[in-house]
Amino acid sequence: MDKSLIAALRKAENKIKVEELFTKLAPDGKSLTTKSKLEYLEAAMYNPQVFYSSGENTDLKVKYELAIQRLLAGQWKLRDLYIRAGFLKENND
């Protein structure tokens, strides 16, 4: 995974910026699939465990849209605060 894209996604402020980042910073200049975009979004949020009420059969595009909403909501940023406070140890992204 491209760590510069992950870092940029963590700073994104809106959905338009997220989509621009996927276009501009896509590894090797290739367009990313929805699955790849979802994987990058999850990596940017430190790979949270997500429960989908519709189960594993949830459409990939729905998961992608929900991931963007979670990223922009920013609750995943608490992890950085916990690391700085010493409650968690930092590990690989």
Stockholm file with secondary structure:
# STOCKHOLM 1.0

chainA/1-93         MDKSLIAALRKAENKIKVEELFTKLAPDGKSLTTKSKLEYLEAAMYNPQVFYSSGENTDLKVKYELAIQRLLAGQWKLRDLYIRAGFLKENND
#=GR chainA/1-93 SS CCHHHHHHHHHCCSHHHHHHHHHHSCGGGCCCCHHHHHHHHHHHTTCCCCCCTTGGGCCHHHHHHHHHHHHHHCGGGHHHHHHHHTSSCCCCC
#=GC SS_cons        CCHHHHHHHHHCCSHHHHHHHHHHSCGGGCCCCHHHHHHHHHHHTTCCCCCCTTGGGCCHHHHHHHHHHHHHHCGGGHHHHHHHHTSSCCCCC
//
